[in-house]
Amino acid sequence: MAIDLGTANTLVYVKGKGILLNEPSVVAITEIKGKNHVLAVGEEAKTMLGKTPGNIRAIRPMADGVIADFDVAEEMIKHFIKKVNNSILSPQVVVCVPSGATAVERRAIQESAEAAGARRVFLIEEPMAAAIGANLPVGEPAGNMIVDIGGGTTEVAVISLGGIVVAKSIRVAGDEMDTAIIQWFRNEHKLEVGPSTAESIKKSVGSAMRVKTEMIAVKGRDLVSGIPKTIEVSSDEIRQALKDPINAIVEAVKRALERTPPELSSDILDQGIIMTGGGSMLKGIDQLIREQTSVPVNIAEDPLLSVVRGTGKVLEDVKKYESVLI
């Protein structure tokens, strides 16, 4: 099976069956007699974020694309493997890792999958999986540029002849955008909003460039009086709040283009930049990158599923893609 172990969502692809699981990377645990017990995983656990009593904790074991809490991550992987796998006792697993993950972080992901019951664990770098999933000709002697904006990391890579020629991985992505929105409301409106509220604001009216102005009602807790309050804000304000993380992403794309060999640069100019990941669905982000780099930009057909689809393709034909596996 192939696992896209994301900061926001975990997706599982089973050989011959396709994508069987797509759930939030969240685990709810409770402590009984000094031992942690898993209450809920995935969708059910996400609904508990920010709403739990003292004895229950809703945890996101992934941060910035890598494991932040080893034990909880192991439980989560175990749960997801069990959920989709009834027949294979100890499956062979391919897991995605950010291209900027350290050797220690890669080892942690490998060990978690092994502890969760995998017989053999292969790793594949996220931008490579995203490129394969977006149907780019990664094995050809031509430059293909991929920008994958996930929950914890943004991966920018130039791929040619089945290898990554230039890679830039930054820990600024969807989560950082949510944090920027939370911070903006604190500073500008003295209003405390939770991560789930910030995420839904980003999805509904968030944008990288000016689009038509919309108004949205936001509910939160007044930081001065401490009581709940509703305020009206415009989409222009939210765009202002998202400015810093979006600029960091655009800057990463520019840096990668600067380091690209000239022959591959001309290919990228012809083919354009392909964007994948949930963050690429933010309104106007493709247009902004196009304006800032003067390079055509296209969003992959199903950006949320590109990475897991690519990993699944590798799983279906390990011989063909042997060189991309770690």
C-alpha positions as a Markdown table, in Angstrom:
| # | Residue | x | y | z |
|---|---|---|---|---|
| 1 | Met | 0.0 | 0.0 | 0.0 |
| 2 | Ala | 1.0 | 3.6 | -0.6 |
| 3 | Ile | 0.6 | 6.2 | 2.2 |
| 4 | Asp | 0.6 | 10.0 | 1.8 |
| 5 | Leu | 1.3 | 10.9 | 5.4 |
| 6 | Gly | 0.3 | 14.5 | 5.3 |
| 7 | Thr | 0.3 | 17.2 | 8.1 |
| 8 | Ala | -3.4 | 17.9 | 7.4 |
| 9 | Asn | -4.7 | 14.6 | 5.8 |
| 10 | Thr | -3.5 | 11.0 | 5.4 |
| 11 | Leu | -4.4 | 9.2 | 2.2 |
| 12 | Val | -4.0 | 5.5 | 1.6 |
| 13 | Tyr | -3.8 | 3.7 | -1.8 |
| 14 | Val | -4.0 | -0.1 | -1.9 |
| 15 | Lys | -2.5 | -1.9 | -4.9 |
| 16 | Gly | -5.1 | -2.9 | -7.4 |
| 17 | Lys | -7.9 | -1.1 | -5.5 |
| 18 | Gly | -7.0 | 2.6 | -5.7 |
| 19 | Ile | -7.5 | 5.2 | -2.9 |
| 20 | Leu | -9.4 | 3.7 | -0.1 |
| 21 | Leu | -8.8 | 6.2 | 2.7 |
| 22 | Asn | -8.7 | 10.0 | 2.9 |
| 23 | Glu | -8.9 | 11.3 | 6.5 |
| 24 | Pro | -7.5 | 14.1 | 8.7 |
| 25 | Ser | -4.2 | 13.3 | 10.4 |
| 26 | Val | -5.7 | 13.8 | 13.9 |
| 27 | Val | -5.8 | 11.4 | 16.9 |
| 28 | Ala | -7.9 | 11.8 | 20.1 |
| 29 | Ile | -6.4 | 10.2 | 23.1 |
| 30 | Thr | -7.4 | 9.9 | 26.8 |
| 31 | Glu | -5.2 | 8.9 | 29.8 |
| 32 | Ile | -6.3 | 6.0 | 31.9 |
| 33 | Lys | -4.1 | 4.9 | 34.8 |
| 34 | Gly | -1.1 | 6.7 | 33.3 |
| 35 | Lys | -1.5 | 5.0 | 29.9 |
| 36 | Asn | -2.7 | 6.7 | 26.7 |
| 37 | His | -5.7 | 5.1 | 25.0 |
| 38 | Val | -6.8 | 6.1 | 21.5 |
| 39 | Leu | -10.5 | 7.3 | 21.5 |
| 40 | Ala | -10.8 | 8.3 | 17.9 |
| 41 | Val | -8.7 | 8.7 | 14.7 |
| 42 | Gly | -9.3 | 10.8 | 11.5 |
| 43 | Glu | -12.6 | 12.5 | 10.7 |
| 44 | Glu | -14.1 | 11.7 | 14.2 |
| 45 | Ala | -11.0 | 13.0 | 16.0 |
| 46 | Lys | -10.9 | 16.2 | 13.9 |
| 47 | Thr | -14.4 | 17.2 | 15.1 |
| 48 | Met | -13.0 | 17.2 | 18.6 |
| 49 | Leu | -10.1 | 19.7 | 17.9 |
| 50 | Gly | -10.3 | 22.6 | 20.4 |
| 51 | Lys | -13.5 | 21.1 | 22.0 |
| 52 | Thr | -12.1 | 18.5 | 24.4 |
| 53 | Pro | -12.5 | 18.3 | 28.2 |
| 54 | Gly | -9.3 | 18.1 | 30.3 |
| 55 | Asn | -9.0 | 14.3 | 30.2 |
| 56 | Ile | -9.1 | 14.1 | 26.4 |
| 57 | Arg | -6.5 | 15.5 | 24.0 |
| 58 | Ala | -7.0 | 15.8 | 20.2 |
| 59 | Ile | -3.5 | 15.7 | 18.7 |
| 60 | Arg | -2.1 | 16.2 | 15.2 |
| 61 | Pro | 1.0 | 13.9 | 15.3 |
| 62 | Met | 2.4 | 15.4 | 12.1 |
| 63 | Ala | 3.9 | 18.9 | 11.9 |
| 64 | Asp | 5.7 | 20.5 | 8.9 |
| 65 | Gly | 5.3 | 17.2 | 7.0 |
| 66 | Val | 7.2 | 15.1 | 9.5 |
| 67 | Ile | 6.4 | 13.2 | 12.7 |
| 68 | Ala | 6.1 | 15.4 | 15.8 |
| 69 | Asp | 4.7 | 12.8 | 18.1 |
| 70 | Phe | 6.2 | 9.3 | 17.4 |
| 71 | Asp | 3.8 | 7.2 | 19.6 |
| 72 | Val | 0.7 | 8.9 | 18.4 |
| 73 | Ala | 1.8 | 8.8 | 14.8 |
| 74 | Glu | 2.4 | 5.0 | 15.1 |
| 75 | Glu | -1.1 | 4.5 | 16.5 |
| 76 | Met | -2.6 | 6.6 | 13.7 |
| 77 | Ile | -0.8 | 4.7 | 10.9 |
| 78 | Lys | -1.7 | 1.4 | 12.6 |
| 79 | His | -5.4 | 2.4 | 12.7 |
| 80 | Phe | -5.4 | 3.5 | 9.0 |
| 81 | Ile | -3.6 | 0.4 | 7.8 |
| 82 | Lys | -6.1 | -1.8 | 9.7 |
| 83 | Lys | -9.0 | 0.2 | 8.3 |
| 84 | Val | -8.1 | -0.5 | 4.7 |
| 85 | Asn | -6.4 | -3.8 | 5.0 |
| 86 | Asn | -8.2 | -7.0 | 5.8 |
| 87 | Ser | -6.2 | -9.5 | 3.8 |
| 88 | Ile | -2.4 | -8.6 | 3.8 |
| 89 | Leu | -0.9 | -9.4 | 7.2 |
| 90 | Ser | 2.3 | -7.3 | 6.8 |
| 91 | Pro | 2.0 | -5.2 | 3.7 |
| 92 | Gln | 4.8 | -3.6 | 1.7 |
| 93 | Val | 4.4 | 0.1 | 2.2 |
| 94 | Val | 5.6 | 3.2 | 0.2 |
| 95 | Val | 5.4 | 6.4 | 2.2 |
| 96 | Cys | 5.9 | 10.0 | 1.0 |
| 97 | Val | 8.4 | 12.3 | 2.7 |
| 98 | Pro | 9.2 | 16.0 | 2.2 |
| 99 | Ser | 12.3 | 16.6 | 0.1 |
| 100 | Gly | 13.7 | 18.7 | 2.9 |
| 101 | Ala | 13.2 | 16.0 | 5.6 |
| 102 | Thr | 16.4 | 15.2 | 7.5 |
| 103 | Ala | 17.8 | 11.6 | 7.8 |
| 104 | Val | 16.4 | 11.4 | 11.4 |
| 105 | Glu | 13.0 | 12.5 | 10.2 |
| 106 | Arg | 13.0 | 10.0 | 7.4 |
| 107 | Arg | 14.0 | 7.3 | 9.8 |
| 108 | Ala | 11.2 | 8.2 | 12.2 |
| 109 | Ile | 8.6 | 7.8 | 9.4 |
| 110 | Gln | 10.1 | 4.5 | 8.4 |
| 111 | Glu | 10.2 | 3.2 | 11.9 |
| 112 | Ser | 6.6 | 4.3 | 12.6 |
| 113 | Ala | 5.4 | 2.4 | 9.5 |
| 114 | Glu | 7.4 | -0.7 | 10.5 |
| 115 | Ala | 6.0 | -0.5 | 14.1 |
| 116 | Ala | 2.5 | -0.3 | 12.6 |
| 117 | Gly | 3.0 | -3.6 | 10.9 |
| 118 | Ala | 4.6 | -3.0 | 7.5 |
| 119 | Arg | 6.9 | -5.7 | 6.3 |
| 120 | Arg | 9.1 | -3.4 | 4.2 |
| 121 | Val | 9.0 | 0.4 | 3.9 |
| 122 | Phe | 10.1 | 2.4 | 0.9 |
| 123 | Leu | 10.2 | 6.2 | 0.9 |
| 124 | Ile | 9.5 | 8.5 | -2.0 |
| 125 | Glu | 10.0 | 12.3 | -2.1 |
| 126 | Glu | 6.8 | 14.2 | -2.2 |
| 127 | Pro | 7.5 | 16.4 | -5.2 |
| 128 | Met | 8.5 | 13.3 | -7.2 |
| 129 | Ala | 5.2 | 11.5 | -6.2 |
| 130 | Ala | 3.2 | 14.7 | -7.0 |
| 131 | Ala | 4.8 | 15.0 | -10.5 |
| 132 | Ile | 4.1 | 11.3 | -11.3 |
| 133 | Gly | 0.5 | 11.8 | -10.0 |
| 134 | Ala | 0.1 | 14.9 | -12.2 |
| 135 | Asn | 1.1 | 12.7 | -15.2 |
| 136 | Leu | 4.4 | 14.6 | -15.9 |
| 137 | Pro | 6.9 | 12.7 | -18.0 |
| 138 | Val | 9.5 | 12.5 | -15.2 |
| 139 | Gly | 11.7 | 9.9 | -16.9 |
| 140 | Glu | 12.3 | 12.1 | -20.0 |
| 141 | Pro | 15.3 | 14.4 | -20.5 |
| 142 | Ala | 13.1 | 17.5 | -20.1 |
| 143 | Gly | 12.6 | 19.9 | -17.2 |
| 144 | Asn | 9.3 | 19.5 | -15.3 |
| 145 | Met | 8.6 | 21.9 | -12.4 |
| 146 | Ile | 6.2 | 21.0 | -9.6 |
| 147 | Val | 5.0 | 23.2 | -6.8 |
| 148 | Asp | 3.2 | 21.1 | -4.1 |
| 149 | Ile | 1.6 | 23.2 | -1.3 |
| 150 | Gly | 0.5 | 20.9 | 1.4 |
| 151 | Gly | -0.6 | 21.4 | 5.0 |
| 152 | Gly | 2.9 | 21.6 | 6.6 |
| 153 | Thr | 5.4 | 22.1 | 3.7 |
| 154 | Thr | 5.6 | 23.6 | 0.3 |
| 155 | Glu | 7.8 | 21.5 | -2.0 |
| 156 | Val | 9.2 | 23.1 | -5.2 |
| 157 | Ala | 11.2 | 20.8 | -7.5 |
| 158 | Val | 12.6 | 20.6 | -11.0 |
| 159 | Ile | 12.6 | 17.0 | -12.2 |
| 160 | Ser | 14.4 | 15.5 | -15.2 |
| 161 | Leu | 15.4 | 12.0 | -16.2 |
| 162 | Gly | 13.7 | 10.4 | -13.1 |
| 163 | Gly | 15.6 | 12.5 | -10.6 |
| 164 | Ile | 15.2 | 15.8 | -8.7 |
| 165 | Val | 17.6 | 18.4 | -10.2 |
| 166 | Val | 16.6 | 21.4 | -8.0 |
| 167 | Ala | 14.6 | 21.1 | -4.8 |
| 168 | Lys | 13.4 | 23.8 | -2.4 |
| 169 | Ser | 11.3 | 22.7 | 0.6 |
| 170 | Ile | 9.9 | 25.3 | 3.0 |
| 171 | Arg | 7.9 | 24.8 | 6.1 |
| 172 | Val | 5.3 | 27.3 | 5.1 |
| 173 | Ala | 2.0 | 26.0 | 3.7 |
| 174 | Gly | -1.7 | 25.6 | 4.6 |
| 175 | Asp | -1.2 | 25.5 | 8.4 |
| 176 | Glu | 1.0 | 28.6 | 8.3 |
| 177 | Met | -1.8 | 30.4 | 6.4 |
| 178 | Asp | -4.3 | 29.4 | 9.1 |
| 179 | Thr | -1.9 | 30.7 | 11.8 |
| 180 | Ala | -1.6 | 34.0 | 9.9 |
| 181 | Ile | -5.4 | 34.4 | 9.9 |
| 182 | Ile | -5.6 | 33.6 | 13.7 |
| 183 | Gln | -2.8 | 36.2 | 14.4 |
| 184 | Trp | -4.5 | 38.8 | 12.2 |
| 185 | Phe | -7.8 | 38.6 | 14.1 |
| 186 | Arg | -5.9 | 38.8 | 17.4 |
| 187 | Asn | -3.9 | 41.9 | 16.4 |
| 188 | Glu | -6.5 | 43.8 | 14.3 |
| 189 | His | -9.8 | 42.8 | 16.0 |
| 190 | Lys | -8.8 | 41.6 | 19.4 |
| 191 | Leu | -10.7 | 38.4 | 18.6 |
| 192 | Glu | -9.6 | 34.8 | 19.3 |
| 193 | Val | -10.6 | 32.3 | 16.6 |
| 194 | Gly | -9.7 | 28.6 | 16.5 |
| 195 | Pro | -7.7 | 26.7 | 13.8 |
| 196 | Ser | -10.9 | 25.1 | 12.3 |
| 197 | Thr | -12.5 | 28.6 | 12.0 |
| 198 | Ala | -9.4 | 30.0 | 10.4 |
| 199 | Glu | -9.3 | 27.1 | 7.9 |
| 200 | Ser | -12.9 | 27.6 | 6.9 |
| 201 | Ile | -12.3 | 31.4 | 6.4 |
| 202 | Lys | -9.3 | 30.6 | 4.2 |
| 203 | Lys | -11.3 | 28.2 | 2.1 |
| 204 | Ser | -14.3 | 30.4 | 1.7 |
| 205 | Val | -12.9 | 33.9 | 1.1 |
| 206 | Gly | -9.0 | 33.5 | 1.2 |
| 207 | Ser | -7.2 | 34.6 | -1.9 |
| 208 | Ala | -3.7 | 35.5 | -3.1 |
| 209 | Met | -4.8 | 38.3 | -5.4 |
| 210 | Arg | -7.7 | 40.7 | -5.4 |
| 211 | Val | -10.9 | 39.2 | -6.5 |
| 212 | Lys | -14.4 | 40.6 | -5.9 |
| 213 | Thr | -14.8 | 41.8 | -2.3 |
| 214 | Glu | -17.0 | 39.5 | -0.1 |
| 215 | Met | -18.1 | 40.0 | 3.5 |
| 216 | Ile | -18.0 | 37.2 | 6.0 |
| 217 | Ala | -19.3 | 36.9 | 9.6 |
| 218 | Val | -16.7 | 35.5 | 12.0 |
| 219 | Lys | -17.4 | 34.2 | 15.4 |
| 220 | Gly | -14.8 | 34.1 | 18.2 |
| 221 | Arg | -14.0 | 35.1 | 21.7 |
| 222 | Asp | -13.4 | 38.8 | 22.5 |
| 223 | Leu | -9.9 | 39.1 | 24.0 |
| 224 | Val | -10.8 | 42.2 | 26.0 |
| 225 | Ser | -14.1 | 41.1 | 27.6 |
| 226 | Gly | -13.6 | 37.3 | 27.2 |
| 227 | Ile | -17.2 | 36.9 | 25.9 |
| 228 | Pro | -18.2 | 35.4 | 22.5 |
| 229 | Lys | -18.6 | 37.9 | 19.7 |
| 230 | Thr | -19.4 | 38.1 | 16.0 |
| 231 | Ile | -17.7 | 40.5 | 13.6 |
| 232 | Glu | -18.0 | 41.2 | 9.9 |
| 233 | Val | -14.8 | 41.2 | 7.8 |
| 234 | Ser | -14.1 | 41.6 | 4.1 |
| 235 | Ser | -12.1 | 39.2 | 1.9 |
| 236 | Asp | -9.6 | 42.0 | 1.3 |
| 237 | Glu | -8.7 | 41.8 | 5.0 |
| 238 | Ile | -8.1 | 38.0 | 4.8 |
| 239 | Arg | -5.9 | 38.5 | 1.7 |
| 240 | Gln | -3.9 | 41.0 | 3.8 |
| 241 | Ala | -3.6 | 38.4 | 6.6 |
| 242 | Leu | -2.3 | 35.8 | 4.1 |
| 243 | Lys | 0.3 | 38.1 | 2.5 |
| 244 | Asp | 3.4 | 36.8 | 4.4 |
| 245 | Pro | 3.0 | 33.0 | 3.9 |
| 246 | Ile | 2.0 | 33.6 | 0.2 |
| 247 | Asn | 5.1 | 35.8 | -0.4 |
| 248 | Ala | 7.3 | 33.1 | 1.2 |
| 249 | Ile | 5.9 | 30.5 | -1.2 |
| 250 | Val | 6.3 | 32.8 | -4.3 |
| 251 | Glu | 9.9 | 33.5 | -3.1 |
| 252 | Ala | 10.6 | 29.7 | -2.9 |
| 253 | Val | 9.5 | 29.3 | -6.5 |
| 254 | Lys | 11.7 | 32.1 | -7.6 |
| 255 | Arg | 14.7 | 30.7 | -5.7 |
| 256 | Ala | 14.2 | 27.3 | -7.4 |
| 257 | Leu | 13.9 | 28.9 | -10.8 |
| 258 | Glu | 17.2 | 30.9 | -10.2 |
| 259 | Arg | 19.0 | 27.6 | -9.5 |
| 260 | Thr | 17.6 | 25.7 | -12.6 |
| 261 | Pro | 20.1 | 25.0 | -15.4 |
| 262 | Pro | 19.4 | 27.0 | -18.5 |
| 263 | Glu | 18.4 | 24.0 | -20.7 |
| 264 | Leu | 15.8 | 22.9 | -18.2 |
| 265 | Ser | 14.6 | 26.5 | -17.8 |
| 266 | Ser | 13.6 | 26.7 | -21.4 |
| 267 | Asp | 11.6 | 23.4 | -21.0 |
| 268 | Ile | 9.8 | 24.9 | -18.0 |
| 269 | Leu | 9.0 | 28.0 | -20.0 |
| 270 | Asp | 7.4 | 25.7 | -22.6 |
| 271 | Gln | 5.6 | 23.2 | -20.2 |
| 272 | Gly | 4.8 | 25.7 | -17.4 |
| 273 | Ile | 4.8 | 25.1 | -13.7 |
| 274 | Ile | 2.4 | 22.5 | -12.4 |
| 275 | Met | 0.8 | 23.1 | -9.0 |
| 276 | Thr | -0.5 | 20.4 | -6.7 |
| 277 | Gly | -1.7 | 20.1 | -3.0 |
| 278 | Gly | -4.6 | 21.6 | -1.2 |
| 279 | Gly | -2.8 | 25.0 | -1.0 |
| 280 | Ser | -2.8 | 25.3 | -4.8 |
| 281 | Met | -6.6 | 25.7 | -4.5 |
| 282 | Leu | -6.3 | 29.1 | -2.8 |
| 283 | Lys | -7.9 | 31.6 | -5.2 |
| 284 | Gly | -5.5 | 33.4 | -7.4 |
| 285 | Ile | -2.2 | 31.8 | -6.2 |
| 286 | Asp | -1.5 | 30.4 | -9.6 |
| 287 | Gln | -2.1 | 33.8 | -11.2 |
| 288 | Leu | 0.2 | 35.5 | -8.6 |
| 289 | Ile | 3.1 | 33.0 | -9.4 |
| 290 | Arg | 2.5 | 33.5 | -13.1 |
| 291 | Glu | 2.7 | 37.3 | -12.7 |
| 292 | Gln | 5.8 | 37.2 | -10.4 |
| 293 | Thr | 7.8 | 34.7 | -12.5 |
| 294 | Ser | 6.5 | 35.3 | -16.1 |
| 295 | Val | 6.2 | 31.5 | -16.4 |
| 296 | Pro | 2.9 | 29.7 | -17.4 |
| 297 | Val | 1.3 | 28.1 | -14.3 |
| 298 | Asn | -1.3 | 25.3 | -14.4 |
| 299 | Ile | -3.1 | 23.5 | -11.5 |
| 300 | Ala | -3.1 | 19.7 | -11.7 |
| 301 | Glu | -6.4 | 18.0 | -12.4 |
| 302 | Asp | -7.0 | 16.8 | -8.9 |
| 303 | Pro | -4.5 | 18.7 | -6.8 |
| 304 | Leu | -5.4 | 17.1 | -3.5 |
| 305 | Leu | -4.9 | 13.6 | -4.8 |
| 306 | Ser | -1.7 | 14.0 | -6.9 |
| 307 | Val | 0.8 | 12.8 | -4.3 |
| 308 | Val | -1.1 | 9.7 | -3.3 |
| 309 | Arg | -1.9 | 8.9 | -7.0 |
| 310 | Gly | 1.7 | 9.2 | -7.9 |
| 311 | Thr | 2.8 | 7.0 | -5.0 |
| 312 | Gly | 0.1 | 4.5 | -6.1 |
| 313 | Lys | 1.5 | 4.5 | -9.6 |
| 314 | Val | 4.9 | 3.7 | -8.2 |
| 315 | Leu | 3.4 | 0.9 | -6.2 |
| 316 | Glu | 1.7 | -0.6 | -9.2 |
| 317 | Asp | 5.0 | -0.7 | -11.2 |
| 318 | Val | 7.9 | -0.8 | -8.8 |
| 319 | Lys | 10.3 | -2.0 | -11.5 |
| 320 | Lys | 9.6 | 1.0 | -13.7 |
| 321 | Tyr | 10.0 | 3.5 | -10.9 |
| 322 | Glu | 12.7 | 1.8 | -8.9 |
| 323 | Ser | 15.1 | 4.7 | -9.2 |
| 324 | Val | 12.7 | 7.2 | -7.4 |
| 325 | Leu | 12.4 | 5.0 | -4.3 |
| 326 | Ile | 14.5 | 5.6 | -1.2 |
